[in-house]
Amino acid sequence: MNFTIYLINFFIYYFGFTPLAIIAGCFPINPYYLISFTIKFILIHAIMWFVNITISCHQVKKINKRIKEG
Protein backbone atom coordinates (compact mmCIF):
# COMPACT_ATOMS: atom_id res chain seq x y z
CA MET A 1 0.00 0.00 0.00
CA ASN A 2 1.25 3.43 -0.88
CA PHE A 3 2.22 5.57 2.15
CA THR A 4 0.31 8.54 0.70
CA ILE A 5 -2.89 6.51 0.81
CA TYR A 6 -2.14 5.64 4.44
CA LEU A 7 -1.74 9.32 5.33
CA ILE A 8 -4.94 10.30 3.51
CA ASN A 9 -6.79 7.52 5.33
CA PHE A 10 -5.34 8.64 8.67
CA PHE A 11 -6.34 12.28 8.22
CA ILE A 12 -9.85 11.42 7.04
CA TYR A 13 -10.41 9.26 10.12
CA TYR A 14 -8.74 11.72 12.50
CA PHE A 15 -10.54 14.83 11.28
CA GLY A 16 -13.79 12.91 10.98
CA PHE A 17 -13.71 11.23 14.37
CA THR A 18 -12.15 13.95 16.53
CA PRO A 19 -14.94 16.54 16.14
CA LEU A 20 -17.54 13.81 16.74
CA ALA A 21 -15.74 12.71 19.91
CA ILE A 22 -15.63 16.31 21.15
CA ILE A 23 -19.31 16.90 20.35
CA ALA A 24 -20.27 13.62 22.04
CA GLY A 25 -18.37 14.67 25.16
CA CYS A 26 -15.78 11.91 25.07
CA PHE A 27 -13.18 14.44 26.17
CA PRO A 28 -13.24 18.15 26.95
CA ILE A 29 -11.84 20.82 24.67
CA ASN A 30 -8.50 21.04 26.41
CA PRO A 31 -5.02 20.92 24.83
CA TYR A 32 -3.88 18.16 27.21
CA TYR A 33 -6.77 15.86 26.31
CA LEU A 34 -6.47 16.63 22.61
CA ILE A 35 -2.73 15.83 22.61
CA SER A 36 -3.33 12.67 24.65
CA PHE A 37 -6.11 11.58 22.29
CA THR A 38 -3.96 12.33 19.24
CA ILE A 39 -1.04 10.25 20.52
CA LYS A 40 -3.34 7.33 21.33
CA PHE A 41 -5.08 7.65 17.97
CA ILE A 42 -1.75 7.61 16.12
CA LEU A 43 -0.55 4.54 18.03
CA ILE A 44 -3.77 2.60 17.51
CA HIS A 45 -3.94 3.55 13.83
CA ALA A 46 -0.29 2.55 13.29
CA ILE A 47 -0.83 -0.83 14.98
CA MET A 48 -3.93 -1.50 12.89
CA TRP A 49 -2.05 -0.50 9.72
CA PHE A 50 0.87 -2.79 10.58
CA VAL A 51 -1.41 -5.75 11.27
CA ASN A 52 -3.33 -5.12 8.05
CA ILE A 53 -0.14 -4.90 5.97
CA THR A 54 1.25 -8.06 7.57
CA ILE A 55 -1.93 -10.03 6.85
CA SER A 56 -2.14 -8.68 3.30
CA CYS A 57 1.49 -9.59 2.53
CA HIS A 58 0.92 -13.09 3.86
CA GLN A 59 -2.18 -13.51 1.68
CA VAL A 60 -0.36 -12.23 -1.42
CA LYS A 61 2.50 -14.68 -0.85
CA LYS A 62 -0.01 -17.50 -0.42
CA ILE A 63 -1.84 -16.57 -3.63
CA ASN A 64 1.41 -16.24 -5.58
CA LYS A 65 2.51 -19.68 -4.34
CA ARG A 66 -0.78 -21.20 -5.56
CA ILE A 67 -0.40 -19.52 -8.94
CA LYS A 68 3.14 -20.88 -9.38
CA GLU A 69 2.00 -24.39 -8.45
CA GLY A 70 -0.62 -24.25 -11.15
N, C-alpha and C positions, 0 to 999 in steps of 0.2 A: 504494500500500500504506500502510496506517495505521502511524504511527510506533510505536504501542503494540504492534502485532504484531511489529514489528522488534525491539523491546526484549525481548519475551517470548521470541522466537526466539533472540536473543543469549544471554540468561541460561540458557535450557535447554541450549544447546550448551556454554556456558562451564562451568556447574556439572555438566554431564554428562561433558565431556571432561577437565577439569582433574584430578579425582580419578583417572581412569583413567590419565592421563599420569604422575601421581605414583606410582601403584601399579606401573606398568610400568617405572618408573625412568628416564623421559625427562629428568627434572630432579630435583635433590634438594629436600627440604623446607627451603627457605632463602628468606627474604624477598626477597633480590636476584633470584633466579631466578623467583620467583613474580611479582614486579613486571615483570620483563623479559618473561616469557611473556604476562602480561596485556596489556601494551602491544602486543606483536606480534599477539596474538589480536584485539585491538580493531582494529588497522590492517587486518589481512587480512579480517576480517569486514566492515568498512566498505567496503573495495574491492570485495569480492564483492557486497555489497548494491547499491553504486552501479552496477556492471556489469549486475546483474540488472534494476534499475529502468530503466536506459537501454535495454536490449534489449526489455523489456516495453513501454515507452512507444513505441518504434519499431514494434513489432508491432501495438499498438492503433491507431496512426495509419494503418498499412497496411490493417488490417481496416476501419477507418472509411472510408477512401478507396474501398475496394472496394464497401462497402455503398452509398455515395453514388452511385457509378457505375452501380449496378444490377446 
